[in-house]
């Protein structure tokens, strides 16, 4: 089944959010929505959501799911904010968030539950759900973070930070709970999907000065991904990923983002 996918780019964090819907039933899911956050004033802003909200209204969509691919470290999630707009929608993410909460809550001295109860639903690896007439599957892809999941909805795959565009490679693995070897094995599960599978990525930085992009295919990833195309061994990938990670600075908004996103996007 071919679903309609609308993308929304947040230039401050280089994040793509998505609204995916089943044309037959108008049921929709929102994936990785973003709020603005000003670290100087601790203020949140819903400006980035206005085009997304307008799209939902114009298409008369029934939003049933607010899906997070993981607890992002570079932006504050709008999941909880949107839950207030659409109470019928389930705020959901992978069950690995419990491990992330137990890792980070003590580091930040956060007095919050570490059982995932801030979310309406925690997905197990391989769990399925419906979006209208479309079947959806949750694929656990730990490695970037221990809670990372990808969502396969109809013919579309939403990879979160695990895979970028082919010329962008893959996500870093140097955060607590990250593991390059584990990411390699996780991505092999995605690359085993049919070549024609549409792949929608979460971040793009326009490497080489090209225009930002967000859609590719499994076949293109297997043929051209600079870190993990066909023929790259696990050892080669780990060496490349670790060398690259050693050069990367900490995300500018990591601490407020993680504090918020452990709780589904609560105010930092």
Buried (B, 14 or more C-beta within 10 A) or exposed (E): BEBBBBBBBBEEBBBBBBBBBBBEBBBBBBBBBBBBBEEEEEEBEBEBBEBBBEBBEEBEBBBBBBBBBBBBBBBBBBBBBBBEBBEEBBBBBBBBBBBBBEBBBEEBEBEBEBEBEBBBBBBEBEBEBBBBEBEBBBBBBBBBBBBBBBBBBBBBBBBBBBBBBBBBBBBBBBBEBBBBBBBBBBBEBBBEBEEEBBBBBBBBEEEEEEEBBBBBBBBBBBEEBBBBBEEBEBEEBBEBBBEBBEEEEEBBBBBBBBBBBBBBBBBB
